[in-house]
Amino acid sequence: MFVIDENTGDIHAAKKLDREEKSLYVLRAKAIDRKTGRQVEPESEFIIKIHDINDNEPKFTKDLYTASVPEMSGVGTSVIQVTATDADDANYGNSAKVVYSILQGQPYFSVDPESGIIKTALPDMSRENREQYQVVIQAKDMGGQMGGLSGTTTVNITLTDVNNNPPRFPQSTYQFYSPESVPLGTHLGRIKANDPDVGENAEMEYSIAEGDGADMFDVVTDKDTQEGIITVKQNLDYENKMLYTLKVDASNTHPDPRFLYLGPFKDTAVVKISVEDMDEPPVFSKIFYLIEVDEDVKEGSIIGQVTAYDPDAMNNLIK
């Protein structure tokens, strides 16, 4: 690594020196009489320290970071910490003094220049508006001053969902039709409220709030589709009542107390059910009749009378 001029004693580097590979060398040298070849004094020790220059850029521990933060987080919420190291001498000058800055991702995120902690910079960021962000962070040595070397990394940040959206029916009124003769438990139709949240934050349950058909119908929640299924609970009779009106609620099952100020996490729709007339058989006025007749009655004589009526609204003629 080193050579010495035998005449002057000057020591020179024979190869390129890299402080990051080896920062200190210990050499031993001696002086010899040219004529006699004898050593004229004891060996001397020389310590050579390699002086650092800024020849290494900061390097991040990862080329790509992945992180997530809940939507609607407050300004200054910590997301992730990125770290860059500089192989130069941290004890000499500013060659290894790293400062972090954000090149891409503003105004949504910021980075602490000293710690490399990335934080949210905007309030009330909504996952429903935008879910994915790509942030580029720069680490620059020399304390961030001009002339310093730099390196970059990318951070992919995902906003995770919170329950900040109540369910909403796409229409205020639904209309269904049912024959009067349908069996109990028959599905008459489905209604669905929309919720832009995902997972359990979008789960909802349907219930009948009120209405003149609250005792005649029921609503069942389909957990797979998040729909409300209107079913028949009592026997229907067109001649008794032709139209029922229900008010059905759709409520989130996992409301977040932090966002209750946004309003009730439920919505109500009106469901109208029209009962359709079916042709029903005539009904006798009595279950049985008792008619007495003399044994010598003449053929063709009237011996009694039975009566029947048509329960249909049309009151059809009976033969």
Secondary structure, 3 states (H helix, E strand, C coil): CEEECCCCCCEEECCCCCCCCCCEEEEEECCECCCCCCECCCCEEEEEECCCCCCCCCEECCCEEEEEEECCCCCCCEEEECCEECCCCCCCCCCCCCEEEEEECCCCEEECCCCCEEEECCCCCCCCCCCEEEEEEEEECHHHCCCCCEEEEEEEEEEECCCCCCCECCCCEEEEEEECCCCCCCEEEEECCECCCCHHHHCEEEEEEEECCCCCEEEEEECCCCEEEEEECCCCCCCCCCEEEEEEEEEECCCCHHHHHHCCCEEEEEEEEEEECCCCCCEECCCCCCCCCCCCCCCCCCCCCCCEECCCCCCCCCC
